[in-house]
Amino acid sequence: MKKILNIAVASATTLMIIGCSDTYDSDEKTYTSQTAKSMGSLQREVGYLTDATDEMSLYTFDKDTLFPTTTNCDADCQKIWPIFTGSNTENTDIMVFDTNTSHLAYRQHPMYFFKNDTTIGDVNGDNIKGVWHLIYAPTGTNDTQTKFSSAANSMTQTYLTGKDGMALYTFDKDGDDESICYGIPDAKPLGSCEARWPVYYSADLSGLPAGTTASDFATIDRNLTKALKDDNGDVLATKQTTYKGQPLYYWFKDAKAGDTTGDWVGGVWHLIELSAQKTSTITPSPYTQEAAAAGKAIFTDPAKCSSCHGADGQTKPLGVDNIIAKYGDAALIEQKLRDMRDNGNPNNRNSAMVNVASGLSDTAITNLSAFVATLKK
């Protein structure tokens, strides 16, 4: 799985859009983002490619050269990252790119093992130095030489999203702070790159997701002479947001939050991974959508919360300058409520709030915290 790639810019005339029907091997589970609507993150549970014989994890290397495919992992590097060899089959997604070594590539990305992976399910090479990544391939792209990891060894990947939780992508052929994805004059709209991969831009990136900082993002100007235009001739996107120098896009076939069908399209489009870990090691969050629904019933009870905090949590309660919706962190909200319930009023808290908290069970506090966290604007 490529995170961010630094590859020489290819000619726009060589742009290829393929693989539109990709779907993923694992059932993807999405979770509600607790960040600002303009930028956020979601998670998905997904399998990764292994070799078919020993079922050992396969990786890609960001520093490899693509178009044409070339490995930049030299002999010393390959002592740590042995190459995955094989032969050509009917599946063109997995092909030999170097006939001298029979080194296999997945959609033009050379594949490797990691020497410290010794058991099925080991993923010790993932994200080493930020340039080695597991391959979260769509279903149907493996052949007799590869297979997908089992459900027991699946990964939970956190990826970057834009408005309303829609996945964001980068394009391998873009340059640093430069997009080559544009409309094609006189072509049908959906035949152009920019129509298939709508540009992402937001002037306000407040409330960034965990794992990112403001310095990761910037704005570039689009080439207005190449950009897609509407029926009136007006340019649809004049600016574009970048992440670590790479322009960001949506994928036109993603219909709802949690869709990630644009990942690995053509071997050149990728989700922006913020983190990944074995699903089996993750403690399930108690702040589920079901918990938030139960918490809403508590919050909207005038005798409990909404009469002071407002139905949207944006009202200053009883003259106190503390808007409850500002937190957006369910764990922090729960900590405050538990402290209020268990420790009473040592800091001159409002007695009405302390009285409400004192009547809440552990489950009610968890549910209430889950809902209040969704109120952050």
Summary of the structure (lengths in Angstrom):
residues: 377
radius of gyration: 24.1
end to end distance: 32.1
largest distance: 77.9
contacts: 1178
relative contact order: 0.15
helix: 24%
strand: 20%
